[in-house]
Amino acid sequence: LAGHVDAIGAELPLLVTPAGQPTGLIARAHAAGLKVHGWTLRRENHFLPPPLRNGADPAAAGQIARAWELLKAAGIDGVFTD
């Protein structure tokens, strides 16, 4: 793909595990000269992995700042959010 595109987009669980560890996809894409944009980062518990949820209400705000920190540490180049 690197000869035809500049970046790839991937669902966040493909980039970082629920425990916050990089899956290796970002590193492999970067090694091929591609940027990585993840989708979709949302603040509600329902959209965050269990370790980043606050309480049991799926609509409650989870630990989105921590999610962003994990993504940045994994080397993500950008995210889609709403």
N, C-alpha and C positions, 0 to 999 in steps of 0.2 A: 503493500500500500504506500510506502514512503515515497515512491516515485510518482504517485498520483494525488496524494492528499497531504495536508499539513498537520492534521490532528485527527484523533478519534474521540468519540463520545461513548461512555460506558455507564451502565447503572452502577451506583455507588457500591453495592455489595460485591461487585466484580473487582473493585479497587482496594477495599479495606474490609477485613473480616469483622464480625461482630465484636471480637475482642480488641479491635483497633490495630491489628497488624496488617501491613501492606500485603496484598496477594501476589505481588510481583508483576502484575500487568503494567503498571505505570513505568517501572524500571525497564521492562522489555520494550515498551513503546518508545521511551526516551532513547534507548540504545539503537532503535531503528530510525531515530531522527524525527519522531512524531510527538506532538504535544497531546495532552490528555485532558478532556473536559468530562466531569462526572455529572450525572443527573439522578434524581432531583433532590437537592438538599432542602428539607423542610423542618420546621421547628417542632411539629406535633409528634408526640410519643409514637403514634401509629407508624410514622415513617422513619423512625430511628431504631437502631439495634437495641435489644433489651438492656445492655449495660448502660445505655445513655438515656434511658427513660426515667421520668420523675413521676412516681405514683402509678396508679392503674388506669387512669382516665386516658383513653387513646387520643383525645383532643387537647390534652394539657401540653404545655410547653415542656419539651425535654431539654437535654443538655446540648443544644445546637452549637454553642461556642466550642465545646469539647470535640464535637464531630468535626468542626472546621479545623481545629488544631490537628486532629489525626490525619485528615486529608492533606493538609499542608505538609505535615511531617512525612507523608508518603510520597510527596513530590508532585501533587496534582497541579495542573496549570490553570484550571478554571472550573467553575461549577455552574450548573443551571439551578435556579431556585425560584420559588414563588411564595 
